[in-house]
């Protein structure tokens, strides 16, 4: 059964369903020669990437990560990532982290939305 959160470096983060994009891309090169023929190279290699909008609280606890925990994981060369189904990968982060503050929810917790892009370490 799928979880509504992911885990980065042993901290859980809720995923906002506004953006959840797992991607598989097979590696190949395709070129057109001067004579108009296609030349292609295909590899037994698939690149795995994930894009999320995470709902991150400003104050976490022992289980749930906060903004500072996420920034710490972002700055590492690579980190441990557990997806919605419990699959574990070593990944590195790509692109910027941008905090978009949300208004406090009914539970009174101040959160922000942060877009995170991950790529599997091969």
Backbone as CSV, one residue per row, in Angstrom:
resi,resn,N_x,N_y,N_z,CA_x,CA_y,CA_z,C_x,C_y,C_z
1,UNK,0.833,-1.177,0.000,0.000,0.000,0.000,0.884,1.249,0.000
2,UNK,0.472,2.234,-0.705,1.259,3.460,-0.844,1.075,4.365,0.374
3,UNK,2.159,5.039,0.750,2.130,6.039,1.815,1.861,7.410,1.205
4,UNK,1.445,8.349,2.031,1.235,9.724,1.563,2.473,10.571,1.824
5,UNK,3.593,9.925,2.122,4.832,10.625,2.429,6.017,9.889,1.802
6,UNK,7.139,10.597,1.731,8.408,9.987,1.347,9.352,10.122,2.538
7,UNK,10.487,9.417,2.472,11.490,9.503,3.528,12.822,9.892,2.895
8,UNK,13.439,10.941,3.425,14.791,11.349,3.046,15.648,11.329,4.299
9,UNK,16.711,10.545,4.266,17.625,10.439,5.414,16.881,10.232,6.728
10,UNK,15.990,9.254,6.749,15.256,8.823,7.948,14.211,9.818,8.448
11,UNK,13.910,10.863,7.682,12.861,11.815,8.065,11.718,11.736,7.055
12,UNK,10.492,11.728,7.559,9.317,11.657,6.692,8.878,13.057,6.274
13,UNK,8.406,13.161,5.010,7.893,14.428,4.480,6.599,14.144,3.718
14,UNK,5.497,14.829,4.052,4.256,14.633,3.309,4.367,15.195,1.892
15,UNK,3.827,14.454,0.952,3.855,14.884,-0.448,2.527,15.543,-0.800
16,UNK,2.595,16.762,-1.320,1.403,17.441,-1.833,1.138,16.874,-3.224
17,UNK,-0.048,16.455,-3.480,-0.339,15.816,-4.765,-0.406,16.813,-5.920
18,UNK,-0.026,18.061,-5.680,0.044,19.033,-6.763,1.142,18.653,-7.750
19,UNK,2.198,17.988,-7.256,3.270,17.562,-8.156,3.946,16.332,-7.586
20,UNK,3.682,15.200,-8.229,4.381,13.960,-7.934,4.719,13.355,-9.284
21,UNK,6.003,13.381,-9.659,6.399,12.979,-11.006,7.562,11.993,-10.991
22,UNK,7.263,10.690,-10.855,8.341,9.720,-11.044,8.592,9.558,-12.547
23,UNK,9.847,9.494,-12.952,10.195,9.440,-14.374,11.258,8.381,-14.609
24,UNK,11.077,7.594,-15.654,12.105,6.670,-16.136,12.497,7.116,-17.536
25,UNK,13.790,7.195,-17.789,14.263,7.615,-19.106,15.373,6.677,-19.554
26,UNK,15.128,5.959,-20.672,16.190,5.089,-21.168,17.235,5.942,-21.877
27,UNK,18.458,5.565,-21.697,19.559,6.340,-22.249,19.833,5.865,-23.671
28,UNK,19.807,6.807,-24.588,20.078,6.502,-25.989,20.544,7.766,-26.702
29,UNK,21.274,7.569,-27.764,21.708,8.673,-28.621,21.189,8.411,-30.023
30,UNK,20.537,9.384,-30.614,20.038,9.264,-31.986,20.504,10.497,-32.754
31,UNK,21.170,10.266,-33.862,21.667,11.357,-34.692,21.325,11.085,-36.150
32,UNK,21.263,12.136,-36.939,21.038,12.020,-38.381,22.350,12.362,-39.080
33,UNK,22.788,11.467,-39.973,24.041,11.704,-40.696,23.825,12.716,-41.811
34,UNK,24.922,13.148,-42.406,24.852,14.082,-43.536,24.014,13.486,-44.668
35,UNK,24.073,12.172,-44.832,23.309,11.499,-45.876,21.846,11.273,-45.528
36,UNK,21.429,11.676,-44.328,20.025,11.558,-43.946,19.668,10.270,-43.229
37,UNK,20.651,9.429,-42.932,20.381,8.175,-42.224,20.422,8.401,-40.710
38,UNK,19.629,7.618,-40.019,19.641,7.681,-38.557,20.699,6.736,-38.012
39,UNK,21.465,7.228,-37.081,22.437,6.423,-36.355,22.042,6.497,-34.885
40,UNK,21.853,5.326,-34.285,21.413,5.349,-32.890,22.239,4.397,-32.033
41,UNK,22.369,4.761,-30.797,23.013,3.925,-29.794,21.997,3.730,-28.673
42,UNK,21.809,2.484,-28.271,20.879,2.175,-27.190,21.654,1.475,-26.083
43,UNK,21.377,1.851,-24.845,22.110,1.319,-23.712,21.157,0.607,-22.761
44,UNK,21.667,-0.385,-22.054,20.884,-1.086,-21.037,20.968,-0.308,-19.728
45,UNK,20.494,0.919,-19.765,20.623,1.814,-18.638,19.388,2.702,-18.599
46,UNK,18.780,2.790,-17.456,17.600,3.632,-17.289,17.874,4.631,-16.177
47,UNK,17.594,5.878,-16.446,17.759,6.953,-15.469,16.433,7.124,-14.719
48,UNK,16.486,7.148,-13.404,15.291,7.320,-12.585,15.337,8.680,-11.906
49,UNK,14.225,9.402,-12.001,14.108,10.728,-11.388,12.732,10.857,-10.735
50,UNK,12.686,11.704,-9.724,11.429,11.987,-9.035,11.327,13.487,-8.812
51,UNK,10.134,14.019,-8.961,9.856,15.415,-8.647,8.665,15.478,-7.704
52,UNK,8.794,16.231,-6.623,7.749,16.318,-5.612,7.529,17.759,-5.191
53,UNK,6.324,18.040,-4.756,6.051,19.205,-3.931,5.824,18.653,-2.532
54,UNK,6.705,19.011,-1.608,6.604,18.523,-0.239,5.974,19.585,0.646
55,UNK,5.103,19.175,1.554,4.498,20.064,2.559,5.341,19.923,3.815
56,UNK,6.226,20.863,4.054,7.236,20.732,5.096,6.942,21.698,6.250
57,UNK,6.838,21.171,7.484,6.639,22.066,8.626,7.938,22.793,8.976
58,UNK,7.797,23.954,9.581,8.983,24.688,10.024,9.585,24.072,11.285
59,UNK,8.769,23.331,12.038,9.257,22.632,13.223,8.880,21.167,13.093
60,UNK,9.887,20.290,13.057,9.640,18.861,12.936,9.750,18.165,14.282
61,UNK,9.894,16.842,14.241,10.110,16.054,15.441,11.007,14.878,15.080
62,UNK,11.035,13.857,15.910,11.935,12.733,15.672,11.575,11.961,14.404
63,UNK,10.314,11.990,13.987,9.861,11.241,12.808,9.733,12.121,11.573
64,UNK,9.091,13.260,11.729,8.802,14.141,10.598,9.875,15.207,10.461
65,UNK,10.403,15.345,9.255,11.436,16.329,8.994,10.873,17.728,8.890
66,UNK,11.711,18.708,9.170,11.332,20.104,9.016,12.177,20.744,7.915
67,UNK,12.025,22.035,7.732,12.731,22.743,6.664,14.242,22.584,6.804
68,UNK,14.766,22.707,8.010,16.219,22.573,8.202,16.711,21.162,7.914
69,UNK,15.932,20.133,8.273,16.303,18.748,7.943,16.374,18.557,6.430
70,UNK,15.386,19.126,5.726,15.364,18.997,4.266,16.554,19.717,3.637
71,UNK,16.886,20.895,4.137,18.035,21.628,3.610,19.338,20.876,3.876
72,UNK,19.443,20.214,5.016,20.629,19.405,5.325,20.762,18.265,4.325
73,UNK,19.670,17.560,4.047,19.697,16.467,3.064,20.039,16.999,1.677
74,UNK,19.513,18.174,1.331,19.753,18.796,0.024,21.239,19.094,-0.190
75,UNK,21.932,19.481,0.862,23.337,19.882,0.740,24.297,18.699,0.692
76,UNK,23.830,17.500,1.000,24.699,16.319,0.965,24.984,15.905,-0.475
77,UNK,26.093,15.208,-0.675,26.425,14.696,-2.014,25.342,13.731,-2.492
78,UNK,24.867,12.880,-1.604,23.726,12.015,-1.901,23.059,11.649,-0.586
79,UNK,21.813,11.162,-0.671,21.082,10.796,0.533,20.220,9.572,0.250
80,UNK,19.667,9.009,1.304,18.779,7.854,1.204,17.348,8.347,0.971
81,UNK,16.653,7.717,0.027,15.290,8.093,-0.336,14.425,6.845,-0.327
82,UNK,13.300,6.893,0.388,12.313,5.821,0.386,11.044,6.372,-0.241
83,UNK,10.590,5.721,-1.313,9.412,6.225,-2.024,8.119,5.808,-1.325
84,UNK,6.987,6.102,-1.951,5.663,5.830,-1.389,5.422,4.346,-1.113
85,UNK,6.145,3.480,-1.834,5.902,2.040,-1.742,6.935,1.317,-0.887
86,UNK,7.845,2.057,-0.268,8.851,1.445,0.585,10.137,1.058,-0.125
87,UNK,10.277,1.398,-1.422,11.507,1.126,-2.160,12.574,2.143,-1.753
88,UNK,13.792,1.674,-1.497,14.862,2.539,-1.018,15.898,2.744,-2.119
89,UNK,16.322,3.985,-2.311,17.301,4.351,-3.336,18.326,5.319,-2.739
90,UNK,19.531,5.317,-3.292,20.486,6.391,-3.039,20.268,7.416,-4.137
91,UNK,20.089,8.674,-3.753,19.767,9.731,-4.715,20.592,10.980,-4.421
92,UNK,20.654,11.858,-5.415,21.160,13.195,-5.170,20.099,14.187,-5.625
93,UNK,20.164,15.389,-5.056,19.163,16.398,-5.376,19.622,17.229,-6.563
94,UNK,18.648,17.722,-7.305,18.923,18.577,-8.466,18.098,19.849,-8.356
95,UNK,18.630,20.919,-8.898,17.884,22.169,-8.960,17.804,22.876,-7.626
96,UNK,17.116,24.014,-7.623,17.036,24.833,-6.408,15.955,24.332,-5.445
97,UNK,16.079,24.727,-4.189,15.010,24.560,-3.204,14.369,25.924,-3.022
98,UNK,13.078,25.980,-3.163,12.380,27.247,-2.994,11.234,27.044,-2.018
99,UNK,11.255,27.795,-0.918,10.192,27.729,0.082,9.026,28.616,-0.344
100,UNK,7.835,28.045,-0.363,6.621,28.814,-0.617,5.772,28.699,0.642
101,UNK,5.769,29.746,1.495,5.046,29.673,2.764,3.547,29.444,2.554
102,UNK,2.993,28.550,3.378,1.555,28.298,3.396,0.988,28.967,4.641
103,UNK,-0.269,29.279,4.614,-0.892,29.803,5.831,-1.055,28.654,6.816
104,UNK,-1.070,28.935,8.115,-1.248,27.867,9.105,-2.531,27.089,8.835
105,UNK,-2.447,25.784,9.011,-3.595,24.908,8.765,-4.495,24.874,9.992
106,UNK,-5.560,24.129,9.899,-6.515,24.048,11.005,-5.856,23.506,12.265
107,UNK,-4.779,22.698,12.097,-4.075,22.168,13.266,-3.093,23.185,13.850
108,UNK,-2.972,24.355,13.227,-2.117,25.415,13.744,-0.645,25.286,13.397
109,UNK,-0.300,24.291,12.586,1.106,24.064,12.229,1.480,24.929,11.039
110,UNK,2.577,25.677,11.169,3.071,26.496,10.063,3.906,25.618,9.141
111,UNK,3.579,25.643,7.852,4.257,24.807,6.864,4.631,25.655,5.649
112,UNK,5.456,25.045,4.806,5.713,25.630,3.496,5.715,24.498,2.480
113,UNK,5.566,24.851,1.225,5.669,23.882,0.140,7.035,24.061,-0.493
114,UNK,7.759,22.956,-0.658,9.090,22.997,-1.262,9.137,21.965,-2.382
115,UNK,9.515,22.412,-3.580,9.691,21.499,-4.709,11.065,20.857,-4.613
116,UNK,11.094,19.530,-4.757,12.340,18.772,-4.652,12.450,17.870,-5.873
117,UNK,13.647,17.843,-6.475,13.929,16.957,-7.595,15.082,16.034,-7.224
118,UNK,14.861,14.738,-7.409,15.842,13.723,-7.049,16.245,12.915,-8.266
119,UNK,17.481,12.456,-8.290,17.967,11.556,-9.345,18.683,10.381,-8.685
120,UNK,18.383,9.210,-9.148,18.988,8.003,-8.579,20.475,7.944,-8.871
121,UNK,21.261,7.578,-7.860,22.695,7.373,-8.029,22.893,6.016,-8.666
122,UNK,23.618,5.961,-9.778,23.849,4.682,-10.476,25.189,4.098,-10.122
